[in-house]
Amino acid sequence: MAFIKLFTKEPIGEEYPSALAYSLHIAVSMDGIDYKVLNQDFGMLFTKATVNSDNVIEEKGVTSPYMFKCNDNSYGFTAIRINPDSSIDESADGLLQYWNSKDLVKFYDKGMKTPQSIADETGVDIDSLLNNDTTTEFVYEIPDSDVEDMLKIWIPIHNTGIEYPDSVNITSVDELNDVKVKALYSDGSVHYKSVTWDLTELNKALSVGAGSDNSLGDSNTITVKGKVNRPVYKFPLAEGYADPVCFNYNNKWYFIATNDNTDDVGLFVREADNIEDLFAPDVKEYLILDRDEERQLIQTFWAPEFHIIGGDLYILFAVGPKDWGPQCHMMKLKKGGSIIDANSWEDPIKVCKKDGSYLCTNGITLDMTYVKAAGRSYLIWSERYKIGSPLDSGSMIYIAEIKENQPTRLISDPVLLTRPLYGWENQYGTINNEGPYALYTKDKLYVAYSGGSAGGYSYVVGFLSIPYDGNLLDVNEWNKDMIPSLTPHSVEGEYGPGHNSFYVDSNNDVWVAYHAKEKKGWAARCSAIRRVHFDKFGTPVLNMSAGRDLLPEFENVSVNVSM
């Protein structure tokens, strides 16, 4: 038998505040003595905050965890809801926070329920719920087989081996480039990696012994050595650049970001033939939009993104006038224009609602992105009211439909997708849902977004998702992951990772670009890039560090080649 331990932690200031500490953490032991903490010691089961009559979010946590087997063979988890000071939340008197999992891989927040309703739904003995006297820790015995996938997914996935053919028969040297290495991972997933082959000996043998049939002649076969390709980008990649975007357009690569080095004033673009050269020491930056008092483009040039909408290239970004208050704008590239030429861009236009009024007149809007699904186009953005006041709404993510030929004007009413109600979204006084960006997979649309403080230690990335045949304007058809996918615990030496984008390289690998900090406390926000892995269930994995992606002993390979 195995053992699952549920526990909460003691808050540690800004590093691990009550919003994180008072969630349920999970550890697993195969002997009841030595435990492996899951999810890199970051909380897994969170309760939602409440919203008071003034529309202000009030942080909540949990204590007194409990676990049980349900009558449908799934597992149930309960806890008592508490306030940030660890006192019992009297507004939840007579209720328990309830979560459920069918496989101990995916966990679902079922909300606040009475013990009787939980007992009726699950078959658990109600007395066990009422008489649970645990405080911060609970241990549950469970069959070994039930924790197998749990351990594979919630302990960081890592490379365990490679597979590739011992020998190949080719008709041309170019065919050798089609030989891939299959990297194997601890959860059962795989990733096919290209190889850079050293063709020196092969070409020498061909020049000496090849016959008219382009064979190796008497040599028959020759051993060719190669190095498995796995680009590794150092961190920090670009210091002082937040909200990074890498974008391919007309066979060139471009980089754009919020430029903290200029106090977030101006839009600057880099151009190169490949990703690596975008971050070369001598790379040139082009200022394509500067501060302009006449057009009221004064400050907060935030989160610029490239998007092709209806065949035209746009930059979506926020900018504000002299009186602080960023608002979402779009800027269109003129026909035949050059991305790096300021004169090739039309004037920025502020995004409007369907009635022609501005998107927001009593708050701020920012971090706008574009999504296309099932032939329809949408904008997703972050919106916030009464920021910095006791009535701060927190930043919220909205979606609305547009027409491609007029993308600066909505054709539907905005729909609220998410507010920062989980502890990782609402921590240490920072109540944030921002930075949405789409990731398209085989059967599902994901929207990554960030929670917590954009410049803080505990910034994180979570996911919303919806099937492609779902109604994107119906919030009930979206799934919101309770557990974030990228946290300060994910990769050593990267703190506050968030506000990401995605791009696809020439090998069809997906990459995530984001910003993070080199140290705890104050530090510059710096750009980072990492490959996105997909686990055995097809779920995107954002914490695949270079060290876990491929072990050093598998970097060099060789194959016997015949022609």
C-alpha positions in Angstrom: 0.0 0.0 0.0 1.0 3.6 -0.6 0.3 6.7 1.6 -0.9 10.1 0.6 -0.2 13.0 2.9 -2.3 16.2 2.7 -0.9 19.2 4.4 -0.8 23.0 4.6 2.3 25.1 5.3 3.3 28.1 7.4 3.3 31.4 5.4 6.7 32.9 4.5 6.2 36.6 3.7 6.1 37.5 0.1 8.0 34.3 -0.8 5.1 32.0 0.1 2.3 34.0 1.5 -0.9 32.8 3.2 -2.7 32.6 -0.2 -0.3 29.8 -1.2 0.6 28.3 2.2 -3.1 27.7 3.2 -3.8 25.4 0.2 -3.5 21.7 0.3 -0.1 20.3 -0.6 0.4 16.6 -1.4 3.1 14.1 -0.7 3.2 10.4 -1.5 5.1 7.5 0.2 5.4 3.9 -0.7 6.3 2.8 2.8 4.6 5.4 5.1 8.1 6.8 6.1 9.8 8.5 3.2 7.5 11.0 1.3 8.0 12.6 -2.1 6.3 16.0 -2.2 4.4 16.6 -5.4 4.2 19.6 -7.7 7.7 20.8 -6.5 6.2 21.7 -3.1 3.7 24.1 -4.5 0.1 24.0 -3.4 -2.3 21.8 -5.4 -5.8 22.1 -4.0 -7.1 25.7 -3.6 -10.3 27.2 -2.5 -11.8 30.2 -4.1 -11.8 33.6 -2.6 -15.2 35.3 -1.9 -16.4 38.5 -3.4 -18.1 41.0 -1.1 -20.9 43.4 -1.8 -18.4 46.1 -2.9 -17.1 43.7 -5.6 -13.9 43.3 -3.7 -12.1 39.9 -3.6 -11.5 38.5 -0.1 -8.7 35.9 0.2 -9.5 32.5 1.6 -7.5 29.4 2.5 -8.1 26.0 4.0 -7.2 23.8 7.0 -8.1 20.4 8.4 -7.7 18.3 5.2 -9.4 14.9 4.7 -9.5 12.3 2.0 -11.8 9.4 1.2 -12.8 6.9 -1.5 -16.1 7.7 -3.3 -18.6 5.1 -4.3 -17.7 5.7 -8.0 -14.1 4.8 -7.2 -12.9 8.4 -7.5 -11.3 10.2 -4.6 -12.8 13.0 -2.6 -11.0 15.7 -0.6 -12.4 18.1 2.0 -11.1 21.0 4.1 -12.4 23.8 6.3 -12.2 27.3 4.8 -10.2 29.9 6.7 -9.2 33.5 6.5 -5.7 34.8 5.7 -5.0 35.1 9.5 -5.8 31.4 9.8 -9.1 32.0 11.7 -12.1 30.0 10.7 -14.2 31.7 8.0 -17.6 32.1 9.8 -19.3 32.8 6.5 -18.7 29.2 5.6 -20.1 27.8 8.8 -21.6 24.4 8.2 -19.9 24.0 4.8 -16.8 22.1 3.6 -14.6 22.8 0.6 -14.9 19.7 -1.6 -12.6 18.6 -4.4 -12.7 15.4 -6.5 -10.3 13.4 -8.7 -11.0 10.3 -10.8 -7.3 9.5 -11.4 -5.3 11.6 -9.0 -3.9 13.5 -12.0 -6.6 15.9 -12.7 -8.3 17.6 -9.7 -11.6 19.4 -9.8 -12.9 22.1 -7.5 -16.5 21.2 -6.5 -17.0 24.3 -4.4 -18.4 24.7 -0.9 -20.9 22.0 0.1 -22.7 20.7 3.3 -21.3 17.5 4.7 -24.7 15.9 4.0 -24.6 16.8 0.3 -21.0 15.4 0.1 -22.1 12.2 1.8 -25.1 11.9 -0.5 -23.0 12.5 -3.6 -20.0 10.3 -2.7 -21.2 7.6 -0.3 -18.7 8.7 2.4 -19.7 8.2 6.0 -21.0 11.6 7.1 -19.6 11.0 10.6 -16.1 10.8 9.2 -16.6 14.3 7.7 -18.1 15.8 10.8 -15.6 14.2 13.2 -12.4 14.9 11.3 -10.1 16.3 13.9 -7.0 16.9 11.8 -5.5 20.4 11.7 -2.8 20.9 9.1 -2.0 17.3 8.1 -3.9 14.1 7.1 -2.5 10.7 5.9 -4.6 8.3 3.8 -3.6 4.7 2.8 -4.2 3.9 -0.8 -3.3 1.0 -3.3 0.0 1.4 -5.0 -1.5 1.2 -8.4 -3.7 4.2 -7.7 -0.7 6.5 -7.3 1.3 5.4 -10.4 0.1 8.1 -12.7 0.0 10.7 -9.9 3.8 10.2 -9.3 4.5 10.2 -13.1 2.8 13.6 -13.7 3.3 15.5 -10.4 6.9 14.8 -10.0 8.7 16.8 -12.7 8.7 14.8 -15.9 12.3 14.1 -17.0 14.2 12.3 -19.8 15.0 8.6 -19.1 16.4 7.4 -22.4 16.4 7.6 -26.2 15.6 5.3 -29.1 16.8 5.4 -32.6 17.8 2.9 -35.3 21.1 1.1 -35.2 21.4 1.2 -39.0 19.7 2.9 -41.9 19.8 2.5 -45.7 19.5 5.7 -47.6 19.6 6.8 -51.2 21.0 10.2 -50.6 22.9 12.0 -47.9 20.0 14.4 -47.3 17.8 11.5 -46.2 20.0 11.2 -43.1 18.4 14.4 -41.8 15.1 12.5 -41.6 16.5 10.2 -38.9 15.2 11.3 -35.6 15.9 10.4 -32.0 12.9 9.5 -29.9 13.5 10.9 -26.4 11.7 8.9 -23.7 10.3 10.5 -20.5 9.4 9.4 -17.0 5.6 9.7 -17.5 5.6 7.6 -20.7 5.6 10.5 -23.1 8.0 11.0 -26.0 9.5 13.8 -28.0 11.2 13.4 -31.4 14.4 15.3 -31.8 16.4 16.1 -34.9 20.1 15.3 -35.1 23.1 17.2 -36.6 25.1 14.5 -38.3 28.9 14.7 -38.9 29.0 13.8 -42.6 32.8 14.1 -42.9 33.5 10.4 -43.1 30.4 9.6 -45.1 31.3 12.1 -47.8 34.9 11.0 -47.8 33.8 7.4 -48.4 31.4 8.4 -51.1 34.1 10.4 -53.0 36.5 7.5 -52.8 34.5 4.4 -53.2 31.1 5.3 -54.7 30.0 3.6 -57.8 27.7 5.0 -60.5 24.7 3.9 -58.4 25.8 6.4 -55.7 26.5 3.5 -53.3 29.3 3.2 -50.8 31.0 0.7 -53.0 33.2 -1.8 -51.2 32.8 0.1 -47.9 29.2 -1.3 -47.6 28.4 0.7 -44.4 30.0 3.5 -42.5 29.3 4.7 -39.0 28.1 8.3 -38.8 28.2 10.2 -35.6 25.7 12.9 -34.6 24.6 15.3 -31.9 21.0 15.4 -30.8 19.6 18.9 -31.3 18.0 20.6 -28.3 18.4 24.3 -28.3 19.2 25.7 -24.8 18.7 29.4 -24.2 20.5 30.9 -21.2 18.7 32.8 -18.6 18.5 35.8 -18.5 18.1 36.0 -22.3 17.2 39.7 -22.5 17.6 41.7 -19.3 14.9 44.3 -18.6 12.4 42.9 -21.2 9.1 41.6 -19.9 6.1 40.0 -21.7 8.3 38.7 -24.5 7.0 37.7 -27.9 9.0 35.9 -30.7 7.2 35.9 -34.1 8.0 34.6 -37.5 7.0 36.7 -40.5 8.1 36.5 -44.1 11.0 34.1 -43.2 12.4 36.5 -40.6 12.1 36.3 -36.8 11.1 39.2 -34.7 11.2 40.0 -30.9 9.1 42.5 -29.1 8.5 43.1 -25.4 7.7 45.6 -22.7 10.9 47.5 -22.4 11.6 48.2 -18.7 15.0 49.7 -19.6 13.1 52.7 -21.0 10.6 52.9 -18.2 8.1 51.1 -20.5 8.1 53.9 -23.0 8.2 53.1 -26.8 7.8 49.9 -28.8 11.2 48.4 -29.9 11.6 45.5 -32.3 14.5 43.2 -33.1 14.9 41.3 -36.5 17.0 38.3 -37.3 17.2 35.2 -39.4 16.8 32.9 -36.4 15.8 32.9 -32.7 19.4 32.8 -31.5 20.4 35.9 -33.4 17.5 37.9 -31.8 19.5 37.7 -28.6 23.0 38.2 -30.0 25.1 40.8 -28.1 25.2 43.2 -31.1 21.6 42.8 -32.1 20.0 46.0 -33.3 16.7 47.4 -32.0 14.4 49.5 -34.0 12.1 52.0 -32.4 8.8 51.7 -34.3 6.6 53.8 -31.9 7.8 56.5 -29.6 6.3 58.7 -27.0 4.0 61.2 -28.7 2.2 63.9 -26.7 0.1 65.0 -29.7 -1.4 61.5 -30.0 -1.5 61.0 -26.2 0.9 58.1 -26.4 2.8 59.0 -23.2 3.4 56.0 -20.9 2.8 52.3 -20.2 3.7 50.9 -23.6 2.8 47.4 -22.3 2.7 43.9 -23.6 3.0 44.3 -27.4 2.1 41.3 -29.4 2.2 40.5 -33.2 -0.9 39.0 -34.7 -2.1 38.3 -38.2 -5.8 39.2 -38.4 -7.6 38.8 -41.7 -4.3 38.6 -43.6 -3.0 41.9 -42.1 -0.3 42.2 -39.4 -1.2 44.1 -36.2 0.5 44.9 -33.0 -1.8 44.7 -30.0 -0.6 46.6 -27.0 -1.6 48.9 -24.2 -0.6 52.6 -23.9 -1.7 55.5 -21.8 -2.0 59.3 -21.9 -0.4 61.8 -19.5 -2.9 60.9 -16.8 -2.0 57.3 -15.9 -4.4 54.8 -17.4 -3.3 52.2 -20.0 -5.9 51.2 -22.7 -5.8 48.5 -25.4 -4.8 49.7 -28.8 -4.0 48.1 -32.2 -1.5 49.3 -34.8 -1.6 47.9 -38.4 1.3 47.4 -40.7 0.7 49.1 -44.1 0.6 47.0 -47.2 4.1 46.2 -48.3 5.5 47.8 -45.2 8.5 46.7 -43.1 8.0 45.7 -39.4 11.2 47.5 -38.4 10.3 50.8 -40.2 8.3 53.2 -38.0 6.7 54.8 -41.1 5.3 51.5 -42.2 2.8 51.5 -39.4 -0.6 53.1 -39.3 -1.6 55.2 -36.3 -2.6 53.2 -33.2 -6.4 52.8 -32.7 -8.1 52.4 -29.3 -10.3 49.3 -29.2 -14.0 49.9 -29.0 -17.1 48.1 -27.9 -19.8 47.1 -30.4 -21.6 50.4 -29.8 -18.5 52.4 -30.7 -17.7 53.5 -27.1 -14.2 52.8 -25.8 -13.6 49.4 -24.3 -13.3 50.8 -20.8 -13.9 54.4 -19.5 -13.7 53.9 -15.8 -10.8 51.6 -15.4 -7.8 50.2 -17.3 -7.4 47.6 -20.1 -4.3 45.8 -21.1 -2.6 42.6 -22.3 -4.9 42.1 -25.3 -4.4 39.0 -27.5 -6.1 37.5 -30.5 -7.6 34.0 -30.9 -9.2 32.3 -33.8 -11.2 29.1 -33.4 -13.8 27.3 -35.6 -13.5 30.1 -38.2 -14.4 32.9 -35.7 -12.2 35.6 -34.3 -11.9 36.9 -30.8 -10.0 39.3 -28.6 -9.1 38.4 -25.0 -7.8 41.0 -22.6 -7.4 42.1 -19.0 -9.5 44.7 -17.4 -9.4 46.3 -13.9 -11.4 48.9 -11.9 -10.4 51.2 -9.0 -6.9 50.0 -9.0 -4.9 50.8 -5.9 -8.0 51.7 -3.8 -9.8 49.7 -1.2 -12.4 48.9 -3.8 -9.9 47.4 -6.3 -11.7 44.8 -8.4 -8.5 43.0 -9.3 -7.6 42.4 -12.9 -10.0 40.2 -14.8 -9.9 38.5 -18.2 -12.6 39.1 -20.8 -13.4 37.8 -24.3 -15.4 39.2 -27.1 -15.9 38.4 -30.8 -14.7 40.6 -33.7 -14.8 40.7 -37.4 -11.4 40.3 -39.1 -11.9 43.2 -41.4 -12.5 45.6 -38.4 -10.7 44.0 -35.5 -10.6 47.2 -33.4 -14.4 47.0 -32.8 -16.2 44.2 -30.9 -19.3 42.6 -32.3 -20.3 41.0 -29.1 -20.6 42.0 -25.5 -17.5 41.3 -23.4 -17.8 38.0 -21.4 -15.9 37.6 -18.1 -13.7 34.4 -18.3 -11.8 34.5 -15.0 -11.2 36.6 -11.9 -8.3 36.0 -9.5 -10.1 33.9 -7.0 -7.5 31.1 -6.3 -4.7 31.8 -3.9 -2.0 31.7 -6.6 -3.9 34.4 -8.5 -4.6 36.6 -5.4 -1.6 36.8 -3.2 0.2 39.2 -1.0 -2.2 42.0 -2.0 -1.7 41.4 -5.7 -5.0 40.3 -7.3 -4.2 39.6 -10.9 -5.4 37.7 -14.0 -3.5 39.1 -17.0 -1.3 38.2 -20.0 -3.6 35.8 -21.9 -2.1 34.0 -24.9 -3.4 31.1 -27.0 -1.9 27.7 -27.5 -3.5 25.5 -30.2 -3.2 21.8 -29.7 -4.7 18.9 -31.6 -8.1 18.9 -30.0 -8.2 21.8 -27.6 -7.6 25.5 -27.4 -5.6 26.5 -24.3 -5.2 30.1 -23.1 -2.3 30.6 -20.8 -2.6 33.6 -18.4 -0.7 34.9 -15.4 -1.6 35.4 -11.8 -0.1 37.2 -8.8 2.4 40.1 -9.1 3.8 40.8 -12.5 7.1 42.0 -10.9 7.1 39.8 -7.8 8.6 36.6 -6.7 5.5 34.5 -6.9 4.2 35.4 -10.4 2.8 32.2 -12.0 1.2 30.9 -15.2 -2.1 28.9 -15.4 -4.4 27.6 -18.1 -7.9 28.0 -19.4 -9.0 25.5 -22.0 -11.9 24.7 -24.2 -12.6 22.1 -27.0 -12.5 23.6 -30.5 -16.2 22.9 -30.9 -17.1 24.8 -27.7 -18.7 28.2 -27.5 -15.9 30.5 -26.5 -18.4 33.1 -25.4 -20.0 30.8 -22.8 -17.8 30.8 -19.7 -19.4 27.5 -18.5 -17.8 25.7 -21.4 -14.3 26.7 -20.4 -12.2 24.7 -17.9 -10.0 26.7 -15.5 -7.1 24.7 -14.1 -6.9 24.9 -10.3 -3.2 24.2 -10.3 -0.8 26.6 -12.1 1.6 25.2 -14.7 4.6 27.5 -14.2 5.6 28.8 -10.7 8.7 30.1 -8.9 9.3 26.4 -7.9 9.4 25.2 -11.5 13.0 25.9 -12.5 15.8 26.7 -10.2 17.1 30.2 -10.5 14.0 31.6 -12.2 11.6 33.6 -9.9 8.3 35.1 -10.7 7.9 33.4 -14.2 4.9 34.7 -16.1 3.3 36.7 -18.9 4.2 34.3 -21.6 3.6 33.8 -25.3 4.1 30.8 -27.6 5.7 30.2 -30.9 6.4 27.1 -33.2 9.8 26.5 -34.7 10.8 24.9 -38.0 10.7 21.4 -36.3 7.1 22.0 -35.2 8.2 22.2 -31.6 6.3 24.6 -29.4 8.2 27.1 -27.3 7.1 29.3 -24.5 8.6 32.8 -24.0 8.1 34.5 -20.6 9.8 36.8 -18.2 11.2 35.9 -14.8 13.7 37.3 -12.3 17.2 36.1 -11.3 16.7 36.5 -7.6 14.2 36.9 -4.9 13.3 40.5 -3.9 13.8 43.3 -6.3 15.4 42.4 -9.7 15.0 43.2 -13.3 12.4 41.3 -15.3 14.2 39.2 -17.9 13.1 37.2 -21.0 13.4 33.5 -21.0 12.6 30.7 -23.6 11.9 27.0 -23.1 10.5 24.1 -25.1 6.9 23.2 -24.2 6.6 19.4 -23.6 3.4 17.5 -23.8 2.8 14.8 -21.2 1.3 11.3 -21.9 -2.2 12.8 -21.7 -1.4 15.6 -24.2 -1.3 18.3 -21.6 1.2 21.1 -22.1 4.1 21.1 -19.6 5.9 24.4 -19.0 8.5 23.3 -16.5 10.7 21.1 -18.8 14.1 22.5 -17.9 17.1 21.9 -20.2 18.4 19.4 -17.6 15.2 17.4 -17.6 14.7 17.6 -21.4 17.7 15.5 -22.3 20.3 13.8 -20.1 23.9 14.5 -21.1 24.7 10.8 -21.8 22.1 10.8 -24.6 23.4 13.8 -26.5 25.8 11.9 -28.8 24.6 9.2 -31.1 25.9 7.1 -34.0 24.2 5.1 -36.8 25.5 2.6 -39.4 24.7 4.0 -42.8 24.4 2.0 -46.0 23.5 3.3 -49.5 
